[in-house]
Amino acid sequence: MRVYLDLCTLNRLMDNQSQPRVAAEARAVEEILIGIERALFTWISSVLVAEARRNRDDDRREAVLICFAAQ
């Protein structure tokens, strides 16, 4: 199965997890990333790396770029 994760989806992992909906969405993204690592899914992306590199928040930028490195 091919999946497309946009930058907002990846940034959900760094959002405040105190709200149940945000925490559930972050868990879903984590599960998808695990599926990508295990070759259950194929990650379809476009210019997300370039967009991620423009993020001014150092922590978020690095965390998202790590996701791309695992791809």
mmJSON file of the N, C-alpha and C atoms, coordinates in Angstrom:
{"data_MODEL":{"atom_site":{
"group_PDB":["ATOM","ATOM","ATOM","ATOM","ATOM","ATOM","ATOM","ATOM","ATOM","ATOM","ATOM","ATOM","ATOM","ATOM","ATOM","ATOM","ATOM","ATOM","ATOM","ATOM","ATOM","ATOM","ATOM","ATOM","ATOM","ATOM","ATOM","ATOM","ATOM","ATOM","ATOM","ATOM","ATOM","ATOM","ATOM","ATOM","ATOM","ATOM","ATOM","ATOM","ATOM","ATOM","ATOM","ATOM","ATOM","ATOM","ATOM","ATOM","ATOM","ATOM","ATOM","ATOM","ATOM","ATOM","ATOM","ATOM","ATOM","ATOM","ATOM","ATOM","ATOM","ATOM","ATOM","ATOM","ATOM","ATOM","ATOM","ATOM","ATOM","ATOM","ATOM","ATOM","ATOM","ATOM","ATOM","ATOM","ATOM","ATOM","ATOM","ATOM","ATOM","ATOM","ATOM","ATOM","ATOM","ATOM","ATOM","ATOM","ATOM","ATOM","ATOM","ATOM","ATOM","ATOM","ATOM","ATOM","ATOM","ATOM","ATOM","ATOM","ATOM","ATOM","ATOM","ATOM","ATOM","ATOM","ATOM","ATOM","ATOM","ATOM","ATOM","ATOM","ATOM","ATOM","ATOM","ATOM","ATOM","ATOM","ATOM","ATOM","ATOM","ATOM","ATOM","ATOM","ATOM","ATOM","ATOM","ATOM","ATOM","ATOM","ATOM","ATOM","ATOM","ATOM","ATOM","ATOM","ATOM","ATOM","ATOM","ATOM","ATOM","ATOM","ATOM","ATOM","ATOM","ATOM","ATOM","ATOM","ATOM","ATOM","ATOM","ATOM","ATOM","ATOM","ATOM","ATOM","ATOM","ATOM","ATOM","ATOM","ATOM","ATOM","ATOM","ATOM","ATOM","ATOM","ATOM","ATOM","ATOM","ATOM","ATOM","ATOM","ATOM","ATOM","ATOM","ATOM","ATOM","ATOM","ATOM","ATOM","ATOM","ATOM","ATOM","ATOM","ATOM","ATOM","ATOM","ATOM","ATOM","ATOM","ATOM","ATOM","ATOM","ATOM","ATOM","ATOM","ATOM","ATOM","ATOM","ATOM","ATOM","ATOM","ATOM","ATOM","ATOM","ATOM","ATOM","ATOM","ATOM","ATOM","ATOM","ATOM","ATOM"],
"id":[1,2,3,4,5,6,7,8,9,10,11,12,13,14,15,16,17,18,19,20,21,22,23,24,25,26,27,28,29,30,31,32,33,34,35,36,37,38,39,40,41,42,43,44,45,46,47,48,49,50,51,52,53,54,55,56,57,58,59,60,61,62,63,64,65,66,67,68,69,70,71,72,73,74,75,76,77,78,79,80,81,82,83,84,85,86,87,88,89,90,91,92,93,94,95,96,97,98,99,100,101,102,103,104,105,106,107,108,109,110,111,112,113,114,115,116,117,118,119,120,121,122,123,124,125,126,127,128,129,130,131,132,133,134,135,136,137,138,139,140,141,142,143,144,145,146,147,148,149,150,151,152,153,154,155,156,157,158,159,160,161,162,163,164,165,166,167,168,169,170,171,172,173,174,175,176,177,178,179,180,181,182,183,184,185,186,187,188,189,190,191,192,193,194,195,196,197,198,199,200,201,202,203,204,205,206,207,208,209,210,211,212,213],
"type_symbol":["N","C","C","N","C","C","N","C","C","N","C","C","N","C","C","N","C","C","N","C","C","N","C","C","N","C","C","N","C","C","N","C","C","N","C","C","N","C","C","N","C","C","N","C","C","N","C","C","N","C","C","N","C","C","N","C","C","N","C","C","N","C","C","N","C","C","N","C","C","N","C","C","N","C","C","N","C","C","N","C","C","N","C","C","N","C","C","N","C","C","N","C","C","N","C","C","N","C","C","N","C","C","N","C","C","N","C","C","N","C","C","N","C","C","N","C","C","N","C","C","N","C","C","N","C","C","N","C","C","N","C","C","N","C","C","N","C","C","N","C","C","N","C","C","N","C","C","N","C","C","N","C","C","N","C","C","N","C","C","N","C","C","N","C","C","N","C","C","N","C","C","N","C","C","N","C","C","N","C","C","N","C","C","N","C","C","N","C","C","N","C","C","N","C","C","N","C","C","N","C","C","N","C","C","N","C","C","N","C","C","N","C","C"],
"label_atom_id":["N","CA","C","N","CA","C","N","CA","C","N","CA","C","N","CA","C","N","CA","C","N","CA","C","N","CA","C","N","CA","C","N","CA","C","N","CA","C","N","CA","C","N","CA","C","N","CA","C","N","CA","C","N","CA","C","N","CA","C","N","CA","C","N","CA","C","N","CA","C","N","CA","C","N","CA","C","N","CA","C","N","CA","C","N","CA","C","N","CA","C","N","CA","C","N","CA","C","N","CA","C","N","CA","C","N","CA","C","N","CA","C","N","CA","C","N","CA","C","N","CA","C","N","CA","C","N","CA","C","N","CA","C","N","CA","C","N","CA","C","N","CA","C","N","CA","C","N","CA","C","N","CA","C","N","CA","C","N","CA","C","N","CA","C","N","CA","C","N","CA","C","N","CA","C","N","CA","C","N","CA","C","N","CA","C","N","CA","C","N","CA","C","N","CA","C","N","CA","C","N","CA","C","N","CA","C","N","CA","C","N","CA","C","N","CA","C","N","CA","C","N","CA","C","N","CA","C","N","CA","C","N","CA","C","N","CA","C","N","CA","C","N","CA","C","N","CA","C"],
"label_alt_id":[null,null,null,null,null,null,null,null,null,null,null,null,null,null,null,null,null,null,null,null,null,null,null,null,null,null,null,null,null,null,null,null,null,null,null,null,null,null,null,null,null,null,null,null,null,null,null,null,null,null,null,null,null,null,null,null,null,null,null,null,null,null,null,null,null,null,null,null,null,null,null,null,null,null,null,null,null,null,null,null,null,null,null,null,null,null,null,null,null,null,null,null,null,null,null,null,null,null,null,null,null,null,null,null,null,null,null,null,null,null,null,null,null,null,null,null,null,null,null,null,null,null,null,null,null,null,null,null,null,null,null,null,null,null,null,null,null,null,null,null,null,null,null,null,null,null,null,null,null,null,null,null,null,null,null,null,null,null,null,null,null,null,null,null,null,null,null,null,null,null,null,null,null,null,null,null,null,null,null,null,null,null,null,null,null,null,null,null,null,null,null,null,null,null,null,null,null,null,null,null,null,null,null,null,null,null,null,null,null,null,null,null,null],
"label_comp_id":["MET","MET","MET","ARG","ARG","ARG","VAL","VAL","VAL","TYR","TYR","TYR","LEU","LEU","LEU","ASP","ASP","ASP","LEU","LEU","LEU","CYS","CYS","CYS","THR","THR","THR","LEU","LEU","LEU","ASN","ASN","ASN","ARG","ARG","ARG","LEU","LEU","LEU","MET","MET","MET","ASP","ASP","ASP","ASN","ASN","ASN","GLN","GLN","GLN","SER","SER","SER","GLN","GLN","GLN","PRO","PRO","PRO","ARG","ARG","ARG","VAL","VAL","VAL","ALA","ALA","ALA","ALA","ALA","ALA","GLU","GLU","GLU","ALA","ALA","ALA","ARG","ARG","ARG","ALA","ALA","ALA","VAL","VAL","VAL","GLU","GLU","GLU","GLU","GLU","GLU","ILE","ILE","ILE","LEU","LEU","LEU","ILE","ILE","ILE","GLY","GLY","GLY","ILE","ILE","ILE","GLU","GLU","GLU","ARG","ARG","ARG","ALA","ALA","ALA","LEU","LEU","LEU","PHE","PHE","PHE","THR","THR","THR","TRP","TRP","TRP","ILE","ILE","ILE","SER","SER","SER","SER","SER","SER","VAL","VAL","VAL","LEU","LEU","LEU","VAL","VAL","VAL","ALA","ALA","ALA","GLU","GLU","GLU","ALA","ALA","ALA","ARG","ARG","ARG","ARG","ARG","ARG","ASN","ASN","ASN","ARG","ARG","ARG","ASP","ASP","ASP","ASP","ASP","ASP","ASP","ASP","ASP","ARG","ARG","ARG","ARG","ARG","ARG","GLU","GLU","GLU","ALA","ALA","ALA","VAL","VAL","VAL","LEU","LEU","LEU","ILE","ILE","ILE","CYS","CYS","CYS","PHE","PHE","PHE","ALA","ALA","ALA","ALA","ALA","ALA","GLN","GLN","GLN"],
"label_asym_id":["A","A","A","A","A","A","A","A","A","A","A","A","A","A","A","A","A","A","A","A","A","A","A","A","A","A","A","A","A","A","A","A","A","A","A","A","A","A","A","A","A","A","A","A","A","A","A","A","A","A","A","A","A","A","A","A","A","A","A","A","A","A","A","A","A","A","A","A","A","A","A","A","A","A","A","A","A","A","A","A","A","A","A","A","A","A","A","A","A","A","A","A","A","A","A","A","A","A","A","A","A","A","A","A","A","A","A","A","A","A","A","A","A","A","A","A","A","A","A","A","A","A","A","A","A","A","A","A","A","A","A","A","A","A","A","A","A","A","A","A","A","A","A","A","A","A","A","A","A","A","A","A","A","A","A","A","A","A","A","A","A","A","A","A","A","A","A","A","A","A","A","A","A","A","A","A","A","A","A","A","A","A","A","A","A","A","A","A","A","A","A","A","A","A","A","A","A","A","A","A","A","A","A","A","A","A","A","A","A","A","A","A","A"],
"label_entity_id":["1","1","1","1","1","1","1","1","1","1","1","1","1","1","1","1","1","1","1","1","1","1","1","1","1","1","1","1","1","1","1","1","1","1","1","1","1","1","1","1","1","1","1","1","1","1","1","1","1","1","1","1","1","1","1","1","1","1","1","1","1","1","1","1","1","1","1","1","1","1","1","1","1","1","1","1","1","1","1","1","1","1","1","1","1","1","1","1","1","1","1","1","1","1","1","1","1","1","1","1","1","1","1","1","1","1","1","1","1","1","1","1","1","1","1","1","1","1","1","1","1","1","1","1","1","1","1","1","1","1","1","1","1","1","1","1","1","1","1","1","1","1","1","1","1","1","1","1","1","1","1","1","1","1","1","1","1","1","1","1","1","1","1","1","1","1","1","1","1","1","1","1","1","1","1","1","1","1","1","1","1","1","1","1","1","1","1","1","1","1","1","1","1","1","1","1","1","1","1","1","1","1","1","1","1","1","1","1","1","1","1","1","1"],
"label_seq_id":[1,1,1,2,2,2,3,3,3,4,4,4,5,5,5,6,6,6,7,7,7,8,8,8,9,9,9,10,10,10,11,11,11,12,12,12,13,13,13,14,14,14,15,15,15,16,16,16,17,17,17,18,18,18,19,19,19,20,20,20,21,21,21,22,22,22,23,23,23,24,24,24,25,25,25,26,26,26,27,27,27,28,28,28,29,29,29,30,30,30,31,31,31,32,32,32,33,33,33,34,34,34,35,35,35,36,36,36,37,37,37,38,38,38,39,39,39,40,40,40,41,41,41,42,42,42,43,43,43,44,44,44,45,45,45,46,46,46,47,47,47,48,48,48,49,49,49,50,50,50,51,51,51,52,52,52,53,53,53,54,54,54,55,55,55,56,56,56,57,57,57,58,58,58,59,59,59,60,60,60,61,61,61,62,62,62,63,63,63,64,64,64,65,65,65,66,66,66,67,67,67,68,68,68,69,69,69,70,70,70,71,71,71],
"pdbx_PDB_ins_code":[null,null,null,null,null,null,null,null,null,null,null,null,null,null,null,null,null,null,null,null,null,null,null,null,null,null,null,null,null,null,null,null,null,null,null,null,null,null,null,null,null,null,null,null,null,null,null,null,null,null,null,null,null,null,null,null,null,null,null,null,null,null,null,null,null,null,null,null,null,null,null,null,null,null,null,null,null,null,null,null,null,null,null,null,null,null,null,null,null,null,null,null,null,null,null,null,null,null,null,null,null,null,null,null,null,null,null,null,null,null,null,null,null,null,null,null,null,null,null,null,null,null,null,null,null,null,null,null,null,null,null,null,null,null,null,null,null,null,null,null,null,null,null,null,null,null,null,null,null,null,null,null,null,null,null,null,null,null,null,null,null,null,null,null,null,null,null,null,null,null,null,null,null,null,null,null,null,null,null,null,null,null,null,null,null,null,null,null,null,null,null,null,null,null,null,null,null,null,null,null,null,null,null,null,null,null,null,null,null,null,null,null,null],
"Cartn_x":[0.849,0.0,0.896,0.539,1.266,0.543,1.327,0.758,1.474,0.737,1.297,1.132,2.234,2.212,2.706,1.876,2.323,3.061,3.607,4.43,3.616,2.367,1.518,1.349,1.233,1.086,2.327,3.49,4.734,4.933,4.536,4.665,3.724,2.668,1.724,2.462,3.544,4.318,4.92,5.16,5.772,4.754,3.476,2.442,2.179,1.552,1.171,0.196,0.585,-0.194,-1.253,-1.519,-2.471,-3.918,-4.201,-5.553,-5.684,-6.749,-6.907,-6.837,-7.445,-7.442,-6.023,-5.269,-3.894,-3.048,-3.205,-2.445,-2.797,-4.075,-4.502,-3.942,-3.968,-3.424,-1.917,-1.222,0.227,0.528,-0.264,-0.072,-0.306,-1.297,-1.575,-0.397,0.17,1.331,2.501,2.725,3.799,3.603,2.378,2.099,2.355,1.994,2.256,3.756,4.511,5.966,6.588,6.072,6.541,6.244,5.055,4.699,5.615,6.043,6.985,8.33,8.806,10.071,10.042,8.894,8.753,8.382,8.367,8.042,6.604,5.723,4.302,3.659,4.228,3.742,4.898,4.568,5.539,5.17,6.126,5.888,6.051,5.008,5.027,5.211,6.256,6.474,6.887,6.875,7.227,8.329,7.996,8.989,9.028,8.629,8.525,9.865,10.933,12.241,12.639,12.46,12.793,11.932,10.659,9.758,10.171,10.521,10.924,12.188,13.101,14.364,14.14,13.025,12.735,12.086,11.757,11.13,12.115,11.695,12.568,12.742,11.863,11.958,12.961,14.129,15.211,14.792,14.093,13.709,12.75,11.731,10.769,11.438,12.266,12.95,13.768,14.569,15.423,14.606,13.539,12.703,12.052,11.566,10.93,11.968,13.126,14.163,14.632,14.587,14.922,13.916,12.651,11.645,11.997,12.464,12.833,14.053,14.969,16.173,15.816,14.773,14.342,13.594,13.188,12.363,13.086],
"Cartn_y":[-1.168,0.0,1.233,2.19,3.46,4.463,5.224,6.246,7.571,8.642,9.984,10.674,11.096,11.856,13.261,14.245,15.622,16.121,17.296,17.833,18.068,18.459,18.653,17.338,16.253,14.941,14.599,14.821,14.509,15.42,16.666,17.6,17.256,16.483,16.087,15.355,14.678,13.941,14.857,16.125,17.061,18.0,17.86,18.702,18.298,19.185,18.922,17.738,16.684,15.439,15.395,16.511,16.506,16.375,16.718,16.55,15.147,14.417,13.037,12.88,13.796,13.693,13.819,14.77,14.981,13.754,13.221,12.04,10.837,10.662,9.55,9.704,10.922,11.16,10.908,11.316,11.082,9.589,8.836,7.382,6.749,7.24,6.709,6.974,8.164,8.491,7.585,7.365,6.464,5.066,4.561,3.226,3.166,4.225,4.269,4.263,5.036,5.068,3.704,3.005,1.643,0.735,0.886,0.105,0.388,1.634,2.0,1.332,1.375,0.725,-0.767,-1.39,-2.838,-3.198,-2.196,-2.382,-2.852,-2.553,-2.835,-1.765,-0.565,0.57,1.173,1.829,2.609,4.066,4.853,6.274,7.042,7.73,8.589,10.018,10.682,12.07,12.875,14.169,15.042,15.991,17.219,18.224,18.45,17.471,17.64,17.901,17.304,17.506,18.974,19.543,20.957,21.83,21.491,22.247,22.09,20.888,20.633,21.402,21.504,22.216,23.707,24.247,25.667,25.959,24.933,25.13,25.838,26.922,27.713,27.115,26.201,25.534,24.386,24.555,23.576,22.167,22.045,20.723,20.027,20.753,20.163,19.817,20.714,20.477,19.188,19.048,17.871,16.593,16.659,15.478,15.012,15.951,15.588,15.067,15.678,15.202,13.795,13.449,12.077,11.093,11.488,10.628,10.343,11.364,11.182,10.29,10.389,9.555,8.079,7.79,6.412,5.853,6.71,6.306,5.405],
"Cartn_z":[0.0,0.0,0.0,-0.794,-0.812,0.078,0.846,1.719,1.465,1.6,1.481,2.82,3.393,4.641,4.346,4.633,4.412,5.655,5.558,6.645,7.918,7.779,8.96,9.724,8.977,9.596,10.412,9.827,10.534,11.742,11.615,12.74,13.887,13.619,14.668,15.795,15.455,16.454,17.514,17.172,18.108,18.762,18.415,19.004,20.454,21.201,22.583,22.608,23.288,23.306,24.41,25.079,26.188,25.721,24.478,23.944,23.362,23.712,23.248,21.723,20.996,19.535,18.98,19.485,19.022,19.349,20.553,20.958,20.072,19.766,18.908,17.496,16.976,15.637,15.61,16.664,16.74,16.788,17.543,17.607,16.231,15.516,14.175,13.232,13.311,12.477,12.844,14.131,14.56,13.983,14.012,13.472,11.969,11.269,9.829,9.569,10.334,10.163,10.459,11.44,11.728,10.534,9.971,8.784,7.604,7.476,6.414,6.674,7.921,8.277,7.988,8.206,8.011,6.574,5.705,4.28,4.052,4.998,4.8,3.928,3.991,3.215,2.438,1.345,0.584,0.763,1.225,1.476,0.181,-0.207,-1.379,-0.888,-1.345,-0.944,-2.162,-1.996,-3.114,-2.67,-2.419,-2.048,-0.53,0.222,1.663,2.33,1.844,2.471,2.361,1.192,1.008,1.916,2.024,2.9,4.365,4.76,6.144,6.503,5.584,5.846,6.087,5.637,5.833,7.189,7.948,9.247,10.173,10.766,11.643,13.028,13.398,14.696,14.567,15.18,15.038,15.444,16.568,17.069,16.111,15.663,14.723,13.396,12.918,11.639,11.712,12.76,12.883,13.062,13.845,14.07,12.772,11.982,10.712,9.727,9.686,8.762,9.135,10.409,10.819,10.212,10.149,9.528,8.071,7.375,5.972,5.842,6.769,6.718,6.875,7.624,7.834,6.635,5.748,4.605,3.725],
"occupancy":[1.0,1.0,1.0,1.0,1.0,1.0,1.0,1.0,1.0,1.0,1.0,1.0,1.0,1.0,1.0,1.0,1.0,1.0,1.0,1.0,1.0,1.0,1.0,1.0,1.0,1.0,1.0,1.0,1.0,1.0,1.0,1.0,1.0,1.0,1.0,1.0,1.0,1.0,1.0,1.0,1.0,1.0,1.0,1.0,1.0,1.0,1.0,1.0,1.0,1.0,1.0,1.0,1.0,1.0,1.0,1.0,1.0,1.0,1.0,1.0,1.0,1.0,1.0,1.0,1.0,1.0,1.0,1.0,1.0,1.0,1.0,1.0,1.0,1.0,1.0,1.0,1.0,1.0,1.0,1.0,1.0,1.0,1.0,1.0,1.0,1.0,1.0,1.0,1.0,1.0,1.0,1.0,1.0,1.0,1.0,1.0,1.0,1.0,1.0,1.0,1.0,1.0,1.0,1.0,1.0,1.0,1.0,1.0,1.0,1.0,1.0,1.0,1.0,1.0,1.0,1.0,1.0,1.0,1.0,1.0,1.0,1.0,1.0,1.0,1.0,1.0,1.0,1.0,1.0,1.0,1.0,1.0,1.0,1.0,1.0,1.0,1.0,1.0,1.0,1.0,1.0,1.0,1.0,1.0,1.0,1.0,1.0,1.0,1.0,1.0,1.0,1.0,1.0,1.0,1.0,1.0,1.0,1.0,1.0,1.0,1.0,1.0,1.0,1.0,1.0,1.0,1.0,1.0,1.0,1.0,1.0,1.0,1.0,1.0,1.0,1.0,1.0,1.0,1.0,1.0,1.0,1.0,1.0,1.0,1.0,1.0,1.0,1.0,1.0,1.0,1.0,1.0,1.0,1.0,1.0,1.0,1.0,1.0,1.0,1.0,1.0,1.0,1.0,1.0,1.0,1.0,1.0,1.0,1.0,1.0,1.0,1.0,1.0],
"B_iso_or_equiv":[0.0,0.0,0.0,0.0,0.0,0.0,0.0,0.0,0.0,0.0,0.0,0.0,0.0,0.0,0.0,0.0,0.0,0.0,0.0,0.0,0.0,0.0,0.0,0.0,0.0,0.0,0.0,0.0,0.0,0.0,0.0,0.0,0.0,0.0,0.0,0.0,0.0,0.0,0.0,0.0,0.0,0.0,0.0,0.0,0.0,0.0,0.0,0.0,0.0,0.0,0.0,0.0,0.0,0.0,0.0,0.0,0.0,0.0,0.0,0.0,0.0,0.0,0.0,0.0,0.0,0.0,0.0,0.0,0.0,0.0,0.0,0.0,0.0,0.0,0.0,0.0,0.0,0.0,0.0,0.0,0.0,0.0,0.0,0.0,0.0,0.0,0.0,0.0,0.0,0.0,0.0,0.0,0.0,0.0,0.0,0.0,0.0,0.0,0.0,0.0,0.0,0.0,0.0,0.0,0.0,0.0,0.0,0.0,0.0,0.0,0.0,0.0,0.0,0.0,0.0,0.0,0.0,0.0,0.0,0.0,0.0,0.0,0.0,0.0,0.0,0.0,0.0,0.0,0.0,0.0,0.0,0.0,0.0,0.0,0.0,0.0,0.0,0.0,0.0,0.0,0.0,0.0,0.0,0.0,0.0,0.0,0.0,0.0,0.0,0.0,0.0,0.0,0.0,0.0,0.0,0.0,0.0,0.0,0.0,0.0,0.0,0.0,0.0,0.0,0.0,0.0,0.0,0.0,0.0,0.0,0.0,0.0,0.0,0.0,0.0,0.0,0.0,0.0,0.0,0.0,0.0,0.0,0.0,0.0,0.0,0.0,0.0,0.0,0.0,0.0,0.0,0.0,0.0,0.0,0.0,0.0,0.0,0.0,0.0,0.0,0.0,0.0,0.0,0.0,0.0,0.0,0.0,0.0,0.0,0.0,0.0,0.0,0.0],
"pdbx_formal_charge":[null,null,null,null,null,null,null,null,null,null,null,null,null,null,null,null,null,null,null,null,null,null,null,null,null,null,null,null,null,null,null,null,null,null,null,null,null,null,null,null,null,null,null,null,null,null,null,null,null,null,null,null,null,null,null,null,null,null,null,null,null,null,null,null,null,null,null,null,null,null,null,null,null,null,null,null,null,null,null,null,null,null,null,null,null,null,null,null,null,null,null,null,null,null,null,null,null,null,null,null,null,null,null,null,null,null,null,null,null,null,null,null,null,null,null,null,null,null,null,null,null,null,null,null,null,null,null,null,null,null,null,null,null,null,null,null,null,null,null,null,null,null,null,null,null,null,null,null,null,null,null,null,null,null,null,null,null,null,null,null,null,null,null,null,null,null,null,null,null,null,null,null,null,null,null,null,null,null,null,null,null,null,null,null,null,null,null,null,null,null,null,null,null,null,null,null,null,null,null,null,null,null,null,null,null,null,null,null,null,null,null,null,null],
"auth_seq_id":[1,1,1,2,2,2,3,3,3,4,4,4,5,5,5,6,6,6,7,7,7,8,8,8,9,9,9,10,10,10,11,11,11,12,12,12,13,13,13,14,14,14,15,15,15,16,16,16,17,17,17,18,18,18,19,19,19,20,20,20,21,21,21,22,22,22,23,23,23,24,24,24,25,25,25,26,26,26,27,27,27,28,28,28,29,29,29,30,30,30,31,31,31,32,32,32,33,33,33,34,34,34,35,35,35,36,36,36,37,37,37,38,38,38,39,39,39,40,40,40,41,41,41,42,42,42,43,43,43,44,44,44,45,45,45,46,46,46,47,47,47,48,48,48,49,49,49,50,50,50,51,51,51,52,52,52,53,53,53,54,54,54,55,55,55,56,56,56,57,57,57,58,58,58,59,59,59,60,60,60,61,61,61,62,62,62,63,63,63,64,64,64,65,65,65,66,66,66,67,67,67,68,68,68,69,69,69,70,70,70,71,71,71],
"auth_comp_id":["MET","MET","MET","ARG","ARG","ARG","VAL","VAL","VAL","TYR","TYR","TYR","LEU","LEU","LEU","ASP","ASP","ASP","LEU","LEU","LEU","CYS","CYS","CYS","THR","THR","THR","LEU","LEU","LEU","ASN","ASN","ASN","ARG","ARG","ARG","LEU","LEU","LEU","MET","MET","MET","ASP","ASP","ASP","ASN","ASN","ASN","GLN","GLN","GLN","SER","SER","SER","GLN","GLN","GLN","PRO","PRO","PRO","ARG","ARG","ARG","VAL","VAL","VAL","ALA","ALA","ALA","ALA","ALA","ALA","GLU","GLU","GLU","ALA","ALA","ALA","ARG","ARG","ARG","ALA","ALA","ALA","VAL","VAL","VAL","GLU","GLU","GLU","GLU","GLU","GLU","ILE","ILE","ILE","LEU","LEU","LEU","ILE","ILE","ILE","GLY","GLY","GLY","ILE","ILE","ILE","GLU","GLU","GLU","ARG","ARG","ARG","ALA","ALA","ALA","LEU","LEU","LEU","PHE","PHE","PHE","THR","THR","THR","TRP","TRP","TRP","ILE","ILE","ILE","SER","SER","SER","SER","SER","SER","VAL","VAL","VAL","LEU","LEU","LEU","VAL","VAL","VAL","ALA","ALA","ALA","GLU","GLU","GLU","ALA","ALA","ALA","ARG","ARG","ARG","ARG","ARG","ARG","ASN","ASN","ASN","ARG","ARG","ARG","ASP","ASP","ASP","ASP","ASP","ASP","ASP","ASP","ASP","ARG","ARG","ARG","ARG","ARG","ARG","GLU","GLU","GLU","ALA","ALA","ALA","VAL","VAL","VAL","LEU","LEU","LEU","ILE","ILE","ILE","CYS","CYS","CYS","PHE","PHE","PHE","ALA","ALA","ALA","ALA","ALA","ALA","GLN","GLN","GLN"],
"auth_asym_id":["A","A","A","A","A","A","A","A","A","A","A","A","A","A","A","A","A","A","A","A","A","A","A","A","A","A","A","A","A","A","A","A","A","A","A","A","A","A","A","A","A","A","A","A","A","A","A","A","A","A","A","A","A","A","A","A","A","A","A","A","A","A","A","A","A","A","A","A","A","A","A","A","A","A","A","A","A","A","A","A","A","A","A","A","A","A","A","A","A","A","A","A","A","A","A","A","A","A","A","A","A","A","A","A","A","A","A","A","A","A","A","A","A","A","A","A","A","A","A","A","A","A","A","A","A","A","A","A","A","A","A","A","A","A","A","A","A","A","A","A","A","A","A","A","A","A","A","A","A","A","A","A","A","A","A","A","A","A","A","A","A","A","A","A","A","A","A","A","A","A","A","A","A","A","A","A","A","A","A","A","A","A","A","A","A","A","A","A","A","A","A","A","A","A","A","A","A","A","A","A","A","A","A","A","A","A","A","A","A","A","A","A","A"],
"auth_atom_id":["N","CA","C","N","CA","C","N","CA","C","N","CA","C","N","CA","C","N","CA","C","N","CA","C","N","CA","C","N","CA","C","N","CA","C","N","CA","C","N","CA","C","N","CA","C","N","CA","C","N","CA","C","N","CA","C","N","CA","C","N","CA","C","N","CA","C","N","CA","C","N","CA","C","N","CA","C","N","CA","C","N","CA","C","N","CA","C","N","CA","C","N","CA","C","N","CA","C","N","CA","C","N","CA","C","N","CA","C","N","CA","C","N","CA","C","N","CA","C","N","CA","C","N","CA","C","N","CA","C","N","CA","C","N","CA","C","N","CA","C","N","CA","C","N","CA","C","N","CA","C","N","CA","C","N","CA","C","N","CA","C","N","CA","C","N","CA","C","N","CA","C","N","CA","C","N","CA","C","N","CA","C","N","CA","C","N","CA","C","N","CA","C","N","CA","C","N","CA","C","N","CA","C","N","CA","C","N","CA","C","N","CA","C","N","CA","C","N","CA","C","N","CA","C","N","CA","C","N","CA","C","N","CA","C","N","CA","C","N","CA","C","N","CA","C","N","CA","C"],
"pdbx_PDB_model_num":[1,1,1,1,1,1,1,1,1,1,1,1,1,1,1,1,1,1,1,1,1,1,1,1,1,1,1,1,1,1,1,1,1,1,1,1,1,1,1,1,1,1,1,1,1,1,1,1,1,1,1,1,1,1,1,1,1,1,1,1,1,1,1,1,1,1,1,1,1,1,1,1,1,1,1,1,1,1,1,1,1,1,1,1,1,1,1,1,1,1,1,1,1,1,1,1,1,1,1,1,1,1,1,1,1,1,1,1,1,1,1,1,1,1,1,1,1,1,1,1,1,1,1,1,1,1,1,1,1,1,1,1,1,1,1,1,1,1,1,1,1,1,1,1,1,1,1,1,1,1,1,1,1,1,1,1,1,1,1,1,1,1,1,1,1,1,1,1,1,1,1,1,1,1,1,1,1,1,1,1,1,1,1,1,1,1,1,1,1,1,1,1,1,1,1,1,1,1,1,1,1,1,1,1,1,1,1,1,1,1,1,1,1]
}}}
